Amino acid sequence: MSKFDWDDGNREKCARRVPLHEIEALIDDSRTVIAGDPYEGETRFRAIGRDSEGRPLLVVFTMREKNGGLYVRPISLALATDIGARTHEETVPEIR
């Protein structure tokens, strides 16, 4: 199980759309597709999978060192259907 770095900024922004435990479950799920993100300021990743209701979800995150450990810091998210993935919904993996 990953450790997550939630602060006031990313917690509020992400929780407006999806419960935080859904984001954590998506990133930890072995069926989630994780790929690089072309952001130039820091190394970022995209996690694409489904929430517990079966909705396609995309989460952009980075890895941060904190208190001697490595933490997942979600940056932003979108329901994948909001970003044009509806035509590819059948290829988004299911999560528990």
N, C-alpha and C positions, 0 to 999 in steps of 0.2 A: 504494500500500500504506500502510495506517495505521500509526502508531506506537502502541504499547501501553504502559500504565503498570501493570506488575505489581509488587505488593509482597507481603510475607509473608502479609498478611491475605487479599487477594483471590486470590492464586495458590493457596494451599492449599485454600480454600473451593471455588473453581471446579474445580480439578484433581481433586477427589474424584469428580466426576461425568463430566467430559469432558476429554480432553487439551487443553491450552492452545492448541495449533496449530489445533484444530478450532474453538475460539471465535474466534480471529483470522480464520480462513478464512471463517467465517459472516458476521462483521461486514464484511469486505471484499468479499464476493460481491455482485455487482450484482442478483442475483435475491432477495436477502434483503429482507424487508419491514421498514422501520424507521419507528416511530411514537413519539410522545411518551408519557411515562409520567407518571401523575398524582401523583408524589411532590412534596411541598410544600417540602422543605428545599433542593433544588438542581434544576437542569434535568437530567432523566434521559430516557433513550430505551429502547425495547424493540426488539430485533432478533429477528425470527422467520424461521427458515429450517430447513435440514436439515444434519446433519453428514454426513461422508463415507460413513457406513453407511446413510444415508437416514432416520435418526431425526429427528423434528421436535424443534427446539430453540428455546428462548426465552432470550435474554440481556438483562439489564438493565444499562445502562452510562451513564456520564456522560463529558463531555469536560473535561479538565483541562489548564491551561497549566503547562508544566514545562520548564525549561532553554531558554526562548525558543521552544518549540514547542507544538503542540496534540496531546495524547495521548488515546487511548481508554482509559478505566479501567472494565473490567468490574466490576460490583458483585455480581451474583448470576446464577444460571442455573437452568433446569429443563428436563428433557426435557418437551416440550410435552404428551406423553401423560399426564404426571404432573399437569398442571393442567387437564385436561378437553379438550384439543385433539384427542383421538383421533377424535371425530366429524367433525372438519374436516381430517384429515390430508391428504386429496387436494388441499387448497388451499395447503398449505405448499410453497414452492418447493424444487426440488432444488438442491444445490450440487455442485461438482466433486468 
